Amino acid sequence: MNKSFLLTLALLVSTLPLLAQERQKLDFERAVELGLDNNFQVKIAVNETEIAEYDRLLGQSLLLPTLDATYTGTYRREDVEQRFVSDPEPRIIPGAQTYNRNFTMATIYGFRPEAVVALKRLGQLAEVTDMEAKVVIENTVATISTSYYRLVLELQRYEVLSKALELSEERLDIARAQYEFGQASKRDFLAAQVDYNADLAALVNQEQIIETTRINLNEILAIDPDVQFEVNDTITVRDDIRLGDLVENAYTDNKQLLATQRMENVAYLQLREARAARLPYLTINGAYNNSILNSDAGFLLENRVDGFTAGATVGINLFSGFALNRRIQQAKVQQRNQQFAIQQFEIQMKSDLHRSYNVYTNTKRLLEIERENYEVAVENSDIALERFRLGIASYLEFRDAQVNRLQAESRLIEAIYNIKESEIELMRLSGKIYFQNPQETIY
């Protein structure tokens, strides 16, 4: 690609009828910043990472003891009548009172080998959620990029159609003058009027397309559709993209691949967790108890207890109705499925990279063809206009040259946008969507 080539398609945005009001400046970097700050999918993905981190922290409680403290107090007032073997006379105690106060602090620590593996698994799941959030962010950046440059493209198309309308208006003025001076028929004048109206209708239709594209971008940025802004009028493309570098970067930076790999680790840990359930487990318990009993009736008038108790339990699962065996077999199958998922994604990723890179390289070749064709179409249109002005060319000849110029310029800016769109997809697939390289060409 000729780096010295500079195609200036000045966008007189302030002259567009539908954007007549004062607007904000919005460059690409600012659009991405707004999108990442406002986009609700990004916010949800970030919140999901927080939830996964909380789950990991909660999992740590499996390796920590529990400690409970309780205090119980009771009071009774009763009329009591007692008879004893040694004393036949009844003993009557009206309004006997009983106080019972009990304070207990108990701790239990249970160690199971599968809990250690489960904690590692939760850590891997937190990493997977983090990677998935980054995938959402990268996809959002790619969507913002595509939508932003789509708006630039539509504004460039508007400028192309504006130029075509200017030519049609000039032709209409010439045809009107020739008709009024008897140098052309009314048919030529009416044909010029019809073509002018067609070009004007195309321009009005393009205004609607621009407005719809702008609203779509606003929606992605999560801002009000009434907000108006002015975007840059150029599209920059990179010249340093190589397929080998893209594939190499994808294996280390593609977040979806990294998430899939970590899911394979999760499946492996699930298998280890199931197997660890066969190992012995240990439970240790301890308690401190302080109890006071005061009673006006009975053999025991006061009882005080203050001391510690401790114990331990060692156990092992001997039989669980083959449920544990089924868990282990299920985990093995899940691990194999995750290995297949990695292989499948690697093939899909490389295929997507090759397809996008093929579009990228072919569009760059087409760009050179369209650039040369555009230069020829402009020269041919200028010659046809001069010939038509001198009356030595028919309106059909001039209209044909005008349409060819319009089509050539439209294909040219479309090719530039297609290159940028392919570049965005390649950067997304390679995990370098944020990467900005100074080696770029401006159109």
matplotlib code that plots the C-alpha trace (Angstrom):
import matplotlib.pyplot as plt

x = [0.0, 1.3, 1.8, 2.0, -1.5, -3.8, -7.4, -9.1, -12.9, -13.7, -16.9, -18.8, -20.8, -22.0, -23.8, -25.9, -29.6, -30.2, -27.1, -27.6, -27.6, -24.4, -22.7, -19.9, -16.6, -16.2, -13.0, -12.5, -10.6, -13.3, -16.0, -14.2, -13.9, -17.6, -18.5, -16.5, -17.8, -21.5, -22.1, -24.3, -22.9, -19.5, -20.9, -22.6, -19.4, -17.4, -19.9, -19.8, -16.1, -16.8, -19.3, -16.8, -14.2, -16.7, -17.4, -13.6, -13.3, -16.3, -14.6, -11.8, -14.2, -14.0, -10.5, -11.3, -12.8, -16.2, -16.7, -20.0, -20.8, -24.1, -25.6, -28.8, -30.6, -33.8, -35.8, -38.7, -40.9, -43.1, -45.0, -43.3, -44.5, -41.9, -42.2, -39.1, -38.7, -36.9, -39.5, -43.2, -44.2, -44.5, -42.2, -44.0, -42.0, -44.2, -42.7, -39.5, -37.2, -34.7, -32.0, -30.0, -27.3, -25.2, -22.4, -20.8, -18.2, -17.7, -15.4, -15.3, -12.7, -13.2, -10.5, -11.5, -8.9, -11.5, -12.0, -8.4, -9.0, -12.4, -10.7, -8.3, -11.2, -13.0, -9.9, -9.8, -13.5, -12.7, -10.0, -12.4, -15.0, -12.3, -11.3, -15.0, -15.3, -12.3, -13.9, -17.1, -14.9, -13.0, -16.2, -17.6, -14.5, -14.8, -18.5, -17.8, -15.0, -17.1, -20.0, -17.9, -16.2, -19.5, -20.7, -17.6, -18.3, -21.9, -20.8, -18.2, -21.0, -23.0, -20.2, -19.9, -23.6, -23.3, -20.7, -22.8, -25.7, -23.5, -22.6, -26.3, -27.2, -24.6, -25.8, -29.4, -28.3, -26.5, -29.5, -31.9, -29.8, -29.4, -33.1, -34.0, -31.6, -32.9, -29.7, -31.2, -34.6, -36.9, -36.4, -32.7, -33.8, -36.4, -33.9, -31.5, -34.3, -35.2, -31.5, -31.2, -34.2, -32.9, -29.6, -31.4, -33.6, -30.4, -28.9, -32.1, -32.1, -28.4, -29.3, -31.7, -29.0, -26.6, -29.2, -29.9, -26.2, -25.6, -28.5, -27.0, -23.6, -25.3, -27.1, -23.8, -22.3, -25.3, -26.1, -29.3, -30.3, -30.9, -27.2, -25.5, -21.8, -19.3, -16.9, -13.5, -13.6, -10.8, -10.2, -6.7, -5.5, -2.4, 0.3, 2.2, -0.3, 1.2, -0.7, 2.1, 2.2, -1.6, -1.6, 1.2, -0.5, -3.8, -2.3, -1.1, -3.6, -7.0, -9.1, -11.7, -9.0, -7.5, -10.9, -11.4, -8.0, -8.8, -12.1, -10.1, -8.1, -11.5, -12.5, -9.2, -9.7, -13.3, -11.8, -9.2, -12.0, -14.1, -11.1, -10.1, -13.5, -12.1, -9.4, -9.8, -11.2, -10.6, -12.9, -11.7, -14.0, -13.6, -15.8, -15.7, -18.7, -19.6, -22.9, -24.5, -27.7, -29.4, -32.6, -34.7, -36.2, -34.6, -31.5, -29.2, -29.4, -26.4, -24.4, -21.5, -19.6, -16.6, -14.3, -13.2, -14.0, -12.2, -12.5, -11.5, -13.0, -11.2, -13.4, -13.3, -16.1, -16.3, -19.4, -21.8, -23.9, -21.5, -22.4, -18.7, -17.7, -20.2, -19.0, -15.4, -16.5, -18.6, -15.6, -13.4, -15.8, -16.1, -12.3, -12.2, -15.0, -13.0, -9.9, -12.0, -13.4, -9.9, -9.0, -12.2, -11.7, -8.1, -9.2, -12.0, -9.8, -7.1, -9.8, -11.3, -7.9, -7.2, -10.6, -10.3, -6.7, -7.7, -10.4, -7.9, -5.2, -7.7, -9.4, -6.0, -5.4, -8.9, -8.2, -5.3, -7.5, -10.4, -8.0, -6.7, -10.3, -11.4, -8.7, -9.7, -13.4, -12.8, -10.8, -13.5, -16.2, -14.4, -13.9, -17.6, -18.8, -16.7, -17.9, -21.4, -20.9, -19.6, -22.5, -20.4, -21.5, -25.0, -26.6, -26.4, -22.7, -22.3, -24.7, -22.8, -19.6, -21.2, -22.6, -19.3, -17.6, -20.1, -19.8, -16.0, -15.8, -18.4, -16.4, -13.2, -14.5, -16.2, -12.9, -11.2, -14.0, -13.7, -10.0, -10.7, -13.4, -11.1, -8.4, -10.7, -11.7, -8.0, -7.1, -10.0, -9.1, -5.4, -6.3, -4.7, -7.8, -6.4, -3.0, -2.3, 0.6, 1.9, 2.6, -0.7, -2.0, -4.7, -7.4]
y = [0.0, 3.4, 5.2, 8.5, 8.2, 10.6, 10.6, 13.6, 13.3, 16.4, 15.9, 19.2, 17.8, 21.2, 21.7, 18.5, 19.5, 16.7, 17.6, 21.4, 21.7, 22.3, 18.9, 17.5, 16.4, 12.6, 11.0, 7.2, 7.1, 9.1, 6.8, 3.7, 5.4, 6.3, 2.8, 1.1, 3.5, 3.3, 0.0, -2.2, -5.5, -4.4, -3.3, -6.7, -8.6, -6.6, -7.4, -11.0, -11.0, -9.5, -12.3, -15.0, -13.4, -13.5, -17.2, -17.8, -16.0, -17.9, -21.1, -20.3, -20.8, -24.6, -24.5, -22.4, -23.5, -22.4, -20.7, -20.2, -18.6, -19.0, -17.7, -19.1, -17.8, -19.2, -18.3, -20.2, -19.4, -22.3, -23.6, -26.9, -29.8, -32.5, -35.9, -37.8, -41.5, -40.4, -37.8, -38.7, -35.1, -33.2, -30.3, -27.3, -24.5, -21.7, -19.5, -21.5, -19.9, -21.5, -19.6, -21.3, -19.4, -21.1, -19.8, -22.0, -21.3, -24.1, -24.6, -27.2, -27.7, -30.3, -31.0, -32.8, -33.2, -32.4, -29.0, -28.0, -29.0, -27.2, -24.0, -24.3, -25.0, -21.8, -19.8, -21.2, -20.3, -16.8, -16.5, -17.9, -15.2, -12.6, -13.8, -13.8, -10.2, -9.3, -11.0, -8.9, -5.8, -6.7, -7.5, -4.2, -2.3, -4.1, -3.3, 0.4, 0.5, -0.9, 1.3, 4.4, 3.9, 2.9, 6.4, 7.9, 5.8, 7.0, 10.6, 10.2, 8.7, 11.8, 14.0, 11.9, 12.2, 16.0, 16.3, 14.2, 16.6, 19.6, 18.1, 17.4, 21.0, 22.4, 20.1, 21.2, 24.9, 24.2, 22.3, 25.1, 27.7, 25.7, 25.0, 28.7, 29.7, 27.0, 25.0, 21.9, 20.3, 20.3, 16.6, 17.2, 19.8, 17.5, 14.6, 16.8, 17.7, 14.0, 13.1, 16.0, 15.0, 11.4, 12.6, 14.8, 11.9, 9.8, 12.5, 12.8, 9.0, 9.1, 11.6, 9.0, 6.3, 8.6, 9.4, 5.7, 4.8, 7.6, 6.3, 2.8, 4.1, 6.0, 2.8, 1.0, 3.9, 3.8, 7.5, 9.2, 9.0, 12.7, 13.4, 14.8, 14.7, 15.2, 12.4, 12.5, 12.4, 10.0, 6.3, 5.0, 1.5, -0.3, -1.5, -3.9, -6.7, -10.2, -13.5, -15.3, -12.6, -12.7, -16.5, -16.3, -13.5, -15.3, -18.4, -16.1, -13.3, -14.5, -14.2, -16.8, -19.3, -18.6, -19.0, -22.3, -23.5, -22.6, -24.5, -27.6, -26.9, -26.6, -30.0, -31.5, -30.1, -31.5, -34.9, -34.5, -33.2, -36.3, -38.6, -36.8, -37.7, -41.2, -40.0, -39.9, -36.7, -35.2, -33.3, -31.6, -30.0, -28.1, -26.2, -24.0, -24.2, -22.0, -22.9, -21.9, -23.4, -22.0, -23.7, -23.2, -26.7, -30.1, -31.9, -29.6, -26.0, -24.8, -26.3, -24.5, -25.9, -24.2, -26.1, -27.2, -30.2, -31.4, -34.2, -35.5, -37.7, -39.5, -41.0, -42.4, -43.1, -46.9, -47.1, -44.4, -46.5, -46.1, -42.4, -41.4, -43.7, -42.1, -38.6, -39.6, -41.1, -38.0, -35.8, -37.8, -37.4, -33.7, -33.3, -35.0, -32.8, -29.7, -31.0, -31.4, -27.9, -26.5, -28.3, -27.2, -23.6, -23.5, -24.7, -22.2, -19.4, -20.1, -20.5, -17.1, -15.5, -16.9, -15.9, -12.3, -12.0, -13.1, -10.5, -7.9, -8.6, -8.9, -5.7, -3.9, -5.1, -3.9, -0.6, 0.1, -0.9, 1.3, 4.2, 4.1, 3.7, 6.6, 8.9, 7.8, 8.3, 11.9, 12.8, 11.3, 13.2, 16.5, 16.0, 15.0, 18.0, 20.3, 18.6, 18.9, 22.6, 23.2, 21.3, 18.6, 15.8, 14.5, 14.4, 10.6, 10.7, 13.2, 11.2, 8.0, 9.6, 11.2, 7.8, 6.1, 8.7, 8.3, 4.5, 4.6, 6.9, 4.9, 1.7, 3.4, 4.5, 1.1, -0.6, 1.6, 0.7, -3.0, -2.9, -1.2, -3.7, -6.7, -5.0, -4.7, -8.3, -9.5, -7.4, -8.9, -12.5, -11.9, -10.4, -7.0, -5.0, -2.2, -2.2, 1.0, 1.0, 4.2, 2.6, 3.4, 5.0, 7.7, 7.9]
z = [0.0, -0.9, 2.5, 0.8, -0.5, 1.3, 0.4, 2.0, 2.2, 4.2, 6.2, 6.5, 9.4, 10.5, 7.3, 7.6, 8.1, 10.6, 12.7, 12.6, 16.3, 18.3, 19.0, 21.1, 19.7, 19.9, 18.8, 18.8, 22.1, 23.8, 22.3, 23.8, 27.1, 27.2, 26.2, 28.9, 31.5, 30.5, 28.7, 30.9, 29.7, 30.8, 34.2, 34.6, 33.6, 36.2, 38.9, 38.0, 38.7, 42.1, 42.8, 41.8, 44.1, 47.0, 46.2, 46.4, 49.7, 51.1, 50.0, 52.4, 55.3, 54.5, 55.9, 59.0, 62.3, 63.5, 66.9, 68.6, 72.0, 73.7, 77.0, 78.4, 81.5, 83.0, 86.1, 87.7, 90.7, 91.9, 94.9, 95.8, 98.0, 98.7, 100.5, 101.5, 102.7, 105.8, 106.7, 106.3, 106.9, 103.6, 103.0, 101.6, 100.0, 98.7, 96.0, 95.5, 93.1, 90.6, 88.7, 85.9, 84.0, 81.4, 79.2, 76.5, 73.9, 71.4, 68.4, 65.7, 63.1, 60.4, 57.8, 54.6, 51.8, 49.2, 50.8, 49.9, 46.2, 46.2, 47.3, 44.3, 42.0, 43.2, 42.5, 39.0, 38.5, 39.7, 37.0, 34.4, 35.3, 35.1, 31.6, 30.6, 31.8, 29.6, 26.7, 27.2, 27.4, 24.2, 22.3, 23.5, 22.3, 18.9, 18.6, 19.5, 17.0, 14.2, 15.0, 15.3, 11.9, 10.4, 11.3, 9.7, 6.6, 6.3, 6.8, 4.0, 1.8, 2.5, 1.3, -1.8, -2.5, -1.8, -4.5, -6.9, -6.2, -6.9, -10.3, -11.0, -10.0, -12.3, -15.1, -14.4, -14.7, -18.0, -19.4, -18.3, -20.0, -23.2, -23.2, -22.7, -25.5, -27.8, -27.8, -26.3, -26.2, -23.2, -22.9, -22.0, -19.4, -17.9, -17.8, -15.9, -13.5, -12.9, -12.2, -9.9, -7.9, -7.8, -6.4, -3.9, -2.7, -2.3, -0.1, 2.0, 2.4, 3.5, 6.2, 7.6, 7.5, 9.3, 12.0, 12.5, 12.7, 15.2, 17.4, 17.2, 18.4, 21.2, 22.3, 22.5, 24.5, 26.8, 26.2, 25.3, 21.6, 21.5, 22.2, 19.1, 18.5, 15.7, 14.9, 13.1, 9.3, 8.7, 9.1, 10.0, 9.2, 10.2, 7.8, 10.1, 10.6, 9.9, 10.2, 12.0, 14.7, 15.0, 15.6, 18.1, 20.0, 20.0, 21.8, 24.6, 24.7, 23.4, 26.5, 25.4, 24.8, 28.2, 29.8, 28.0, 29.2, 32.8, 32.5, 31.7, 34.9, 36.7, 35.3, 36.5, 40.0, 40.1, 39.4, 42.2, 44.5, 43.9, 44.5, 47.6, 49.1, 49.6, 52.0, 55.8, 57.4, 60.8, 63.1, 66.2, 68.7, 71.9, 74.4, 77.4, 79.8, 82.7, 84.4, 87.7, 89.2, 92.3, 93.6, 96.7, 96.4, 96.0, 97.1, 95.2, 96.3, 94.2, 91.4, 89.6, 86.5, 85.0, 82.6, 79.2, 77.0, 73.9, 71.4, 68.0, 65.4, 62.5, 59.8, 56.3, 53.8, 53.2, 51.0, 49.6, 47.3, 44.4, 44.3, 44.7, 41.9, 39.6, 40.6, 39.7, 36.3, 35.6, 36.4, 34.0, 31.2, 31.9, 31.8, 28.4, 27.1, 28.2, 26.4, 23.3, 23.8, 23.9, 20.7, 19.0, 20.0, 18.8, 15.4, 15.3, 16.4, 13.8, 11.1, 12.1, 12.0, 8.5, 7.2, 8.6, 7.4, 3.9, 3.8, 5.1, 2.5, -0.4, 0.6, 0.6, -2.9, -3.9, -2.3, -4.7, -7.7, -6.4, -5.8, -9.4, -10.7, -8.6, -10.1, -13.6, -12.8, -11.5, -14.6, -16.9, -15.0, -15.3, -19.0, -19.5, -17.6, -19.8, -22.9, -21.8, -20.9, -24.5, -25.9, -27.6, -25.3, -24.6, -21.2, -21.2, -21.6, -18.8, -16.5, -17.2, -16.2, -13.1, -12.0, -12.6, -10.4, -7.6, -7.7, -7.8, -4.8, -2.9, -3.5, -2.4, 1.0, 1.4, 0.8, 3.5, 6.0, 5.1, 5.8, 9.2, 10.0, 9.3, 11.3, 14.3, 14.1, 13.8, 16.8, 18.8, 17.9, 18.7, 22.1, 21.1, 20.7, 22.9, 21.1, 19.2, 16.7, 15.3, 11.9, 10.3, 7.1, 7.1, 4.5]

ax = plt.figure().add_subplot(projection="3d")
ax.plot(x, y, z, "-o")
ax.set_aspect("equal")
plt.show()
